Amino acid sequence: MQLNKKTINRILRENKEAFEMLENYDKTHELPFQRKRIDITLSVKTINKLKKIRERTGKSISRIIEEKM
């Protein structure tokens, strides 16, 4: 089945986000929804606040930080 230029452009337009994600993956080999571990330094006060939020919400600390970003 051959696609004409109009059909190709429509498919590209309708799926723009997916094509951009795949293009970025070709360059970086990372998908935007992948998770990556990093080391950060936080004050004891900040860590204690995060632990209290974790207890109250039941979410992981990393999830809390991601949502705030």
N, C-alpha and C positions, 0 to 999 in steps of 0.2 A: 504494500500500500504506500503510495507516494503522497506526501503532504505538500500542499501548496504554501506559498510564502505567507498568505493571510492566516492559515491555520497554525503555522509554526509561530507566528507573532502572537496569536491569541493564547496559545499554550504557554509561551514564555511570559506573557503579561499576567496570566492567571496564577502562575506558579513562580513568580519572581523571587519570593523569599526562599523557596526551596533551592532554586538555581543559585542564588547568592550564597547560601549555606554550603552547597556542594563546591562552588568555586573557591570559597574560603578554605574548605577542607583540603582541596588540591594544593593550596599554598602552604597551609600550616599543619595539616594532618590532625586538626582538632575540630571537634564539633562544638557549637555554642552551648549545648546542654550537657556536655561532659563535665565531670568534676575533677579537680586537681588539688592535691594536698600541698599546702604551703606552711611555712613556719613564720609566726608573727610574735612580737613581744608586746604584751599588754600589762598594764599595772594590775596589782592585786585587787584594787578597788573595782576596776573594770571587770575583771574575771568574776568577782563576787556578784556584781550586778547581773552579769550574764547567767550565772548559775541560778540566781533568784528568778530571772525571767524563764529559764529552762524549767524550773520546778513548777512555775505557775502555768506555763503554756504546754509543757510536754514536748516541746520542739528541741532539736539538738542545737548546740551553740552555733555550729557552722550555719545551720539553716536560719537562725535568728540574724546572724551577721549578714548573710546573703539578702534577706528580706529588707534589711535596713539600707543596703546599697541600692 
